[in-house]
């Protein structure tokens, strides 16, 4: 039976980098952010939904203009709820297809930023949380070009890091690449030990 490991962490904690480390270990990875990015391409289901709901957030070629969409969300937080109601079912469908396709894999990884917030932890056999000190997190986020206000808005919609760590089966510190890589190997070794027991 395939072991489903959820990977999550607040913005700027190093989740994407850590997910790549799991992939480097041969673990099939489903990436929620990459799925949304694909679904926002012209003609894709989420792009069509956004065009219906928020036509002002679309480019002429049918691509979702993410900065414009983010500006709408910043101006009216209810926009995010309406967007999520349209996009989350499409993302869930993609995740279900991935899990069906990987049903013979030993371990799979679901890389989901809002894993706890949407209750997906209940569908995972274990959850790993990536974590770094708040000042490291803030620096990483602001280096991406996000404003302090945007950072605070996103944080307000995510469970606090301390709560995520308290609920996690595994915590992966991401202050250094080598330490994170070793933690990934340790998590996989522990899962395999538990599965074989």
C-alpha positions as CSV (number, residue, x, y, z in Angstrom):
1,X,0.0,0.0,0.0
2,X,1.3,3.5,-0.9
3,X,2.3,5.7,2.0
4,X,1.0,9.2,1.5
5,X,3.2,11.9,3.0
6,X,1.9,15.4,3.1
7,X,4.5,18.3,3.0
8,X,3.5,21.7,4.1
9,X,4.8,24.9,5.7
10,X,4.1,28.6,5.8
11,X,5.2,30.9,3.0
12,X,9.0,31.3,2.8
13,X,9.8,28.3,4.8
14,X,11.6,26.3,2.0
15,X,8.8,23.9,1.1
16,X,9.5,23.8,-2.7
17,X,13.2,23.3,-2.2
18,X,12.4,20.5,0.3
19,X,9.9,18.9,-2.1
20,X,12.7,18.7,-4.8
21,X,14.9,16.9,-2.2
22,X,12.2,14.2,-1.9
23,X,12.0,14.0,-5.7
24,X,15.8,13.6,-5.7
25,X,15.3,10.6,-3.5
26,X,13.0,9.0,-6.1
27,X,9.7,9.9,-4.4
28,X,6.8,10.9,-6.8
29,X,5.8,14.4,-5.9
30,X,2.4,16.1,-6.6
31,X,2.8,19.9,-6.3
32,X,-0.3,22.0,-5.6
33,X,1.3,25.3,-6.6
34,X,2.5,23.8,-9.9
35,X,-1.0,22.4,-10.5
36,X,-2.6,25.8,-10.0
37,X,-0.1,27.4,-12.3
38,X,-0.9,24.8,-15.0
39,X,-4.7,25.3,-14.5
40,X,-4.2,29.1,-14.9
41,X,-2.9,28.7,-18.5
42,X,-5.1,29.7,-21.4
43,X,-8.0,27.4,-22.0
44,X,-7.5,25.4,-18.8
45,X,-10.4,25.0,-16.4
46,X,-9.2,27.4,-13.7
47,X,-8.4,30.1,-16.2
48,X,-11.9,29.8,-17.6
49,X,-13.4,30.0,-14.1
50,X,-11.3,33.1,-13.2
51,X,-12.4,34.7,-16.5
52,X,-16.0,34.2,-15.5
53,X,-15.6,35.4,-12.0
54,X,-12.9,38.1,-12.4
55,X,-12.5,39.1,-16.0
56,X,-10.4,42.1,-15.0
57,X,-7.7,39.6,-13.8
58,X,-7.2,38.1,-17.3
59,X,-4.7,38.9,-20.0
60,X,-5.8,39.2,-23.6
61,X,-4.4,35.8,-24.5
62,X,-6.5,34.1,-21.8
63,X,-3.8,33.7,-19.2
64,X,-4.6,34.6,-15.6
65,X,-2.7,37.7,-14.7
66,X,-1.5,36.7,-11.2
67,X,-0.4,40.2,-10.0
68,X,-3.8,41.6,-11.0
69,X,-5.6,38.8,-9.3
70,X,-3.4,39.3,-6.2
71,X,-4.4,43.0,-6.3
72,X,-8.1,42.1,-6.3
73,X,-7.6,39.8,-3.3
74,X,-5.7,42.5,-1.4
75,X,-8.5,45.0,-2.1
76,X,-11.3,42.5,-1.1
77,X,-10.4,39.4,0.9
78,X,-13.8,37.8,-0.1
79,X,-12.3,37.4,-3.6
80,X,-10.0,34.7,-2.3
81,X,-12.9,32.7,-0.9
82,X,-14.7,32.8,-4.3
83,X,-11.5,32.0,-6.1
84,X,-10.8,29.0,-3.8
85,X,-14.4,27.7,-4.3
86,X,-13.8,27.6,-8.0
87,X,-10.2,26.3,-8.1
88,X,-9.9,23.9,-5.2
89,X,-12.2,21.2,-6.8
90,X,-10.0,21.3,-9.9
91,X,-6.9,20.9,-7.9
92,X,-8.4,18.0,-5.9
93,X,-9.3,16.3,-9.1
94,X,-5.6,16.6,-10.3
95,X,-4.4,15.2,-6.9
96,X,-6.8,12.2,-7.1
97,X,-5.5,11.4,-10.6
98,X,-1.9,11.6,-9.4
99,X,-2.6,9.2,-6.5
100,X,-4.4,6.7,-8.8
101,X,-1.4,6.8,-11.2
102,X,1.1,6.2,-8.4
103,X,-0.8,3.4,-6.7
104,X,2.2,1.0,-6.9
105,X,4.7,3.5,-5.4
106,X,6.1,2.8,-2.0
107,X,5.8,6.5,-0.8
108,X,4.3,9.6,-2.5
109,X,4.6,13.2,-1.5
110,X,1.8,15.7,-1.6
111,X,3.3,19.2,-1.6
112,X,0.4,21.5,-0.4
113,X,0.9,24.9,1.2
114,X,-2.5,24.9,2.9
115,X,-2.6,21.2,3.8
116,X,-3.9,21.8,7.4
117,X,-6.1,24.7,6.5
118,X,-8.1,22.6,3.9
119,X,-8.1,19.5,6.1
120,X,-6.0,17.4,3.7
121,X,-3.8,16.1,6.6
122,X,-6.7,13.6,7.3
123,X,-6.0,12.0,3.9
124,X,-2.2,11.6,4.6
125,X,-0.5,8.8,6.5
126,X,1.9,11.4,8.0
127,X,2.7,15.1,7.6
128,X,6.1,16.8,7.4
129,X,6.3,20.5,8.1
130,X,9.2,22.7,6.9
131,X,10.2,25.4,9.3
132,X,12.7,28.2,9.7
133,X,13.0,31.1,12.2
134,X,10.6,34.0,11.5
135,X,13.3,36.4,10.5
136,X,14.6,34.0,7.9
137,X,11.1,33.4,6.6
138,X,10.4,37.2,6.3
139,X,13.7,37.8,4.5
140,X,13.1,35.0,2.0
141,X,9.6,36.3,1.2
142,X,10.6,40.0,0.8
143,X,13.5,38.9,-1.4
144,X,10.9,37.5,-3.8
145,X,9.5,40.9,-4.3
146,X,6.4,40.6,-2.1
147,X,5.5,43.6,0.0
148,X,5.2,43.5,3.8
149,X,1.4,44.0,3.5
150,X,1.1,41.0,1.1
151,X,3.2,38.9,3.4
152,X,1.0,39.8,6.4
153,X,-2.2,39.0,4.5
154,X,-0.9,35.5,3.4
155,X,0.3,34.8,7.0
156,X,-3.1,35.7,8.3
157,X,-4.7,33.0,6.2
158,X,-2.2,30.3,7.2
159,X,-1.9,28.4,10.5
160,X,1.0,29.8,12.6
161,X,4.2,27.9,12.2
162,X,4.2,26.8,15.8
163,X,0.8,25.2,15.4
164,X,1.9,23.4,12.2
165,X,5.0,22.1,13.9
166,X,2.9,20.9,16.9
167,X,0.6,18.9,14.7
168,X,3.3,17.5,12.4
169,X,4.7,13.9,12.5
170,X,8.0,15.3,11.2
171,X,9.6,18.8,11.3
172,X,12.3,19.6,8.7
173,X,14.4,22.6,9.6
174,X,15.3,24.5,6.4
175,X,18.0,27.0,7.6
176,X,20.6,25.0,5.7
177,X,20.4,22.8,2.6
178,X,22.5,20.0,4.0
179,X,20.6,19.8,7.2
180,X,17.3,19.8,5.3
181,X,18.6,17.1,2.9
182,X,19.6,14.9,5.8
183,X,16.2,15.4,7.5
184,X,14.5,14.3,4.3
185,X,16.6,11.1,4.3
186,X,15.8,10.6,8.0
187,X,12.0,11.0,7.3
188,X,12.1,8.5,4.5
189,X,14.1,6.0,6.5
190,X,11.7,6.3,9.4
191,X,8.6,5.8,7.2
192,X,10.2,2.7,5.6
193,X,11.0,1.3,9.0
194,X,7.4,1.9,10.2
195,X,5.9,0.4,7.0
196,X,8.0,-2.7,7.3
197,X,7.4,-3.2,11.0
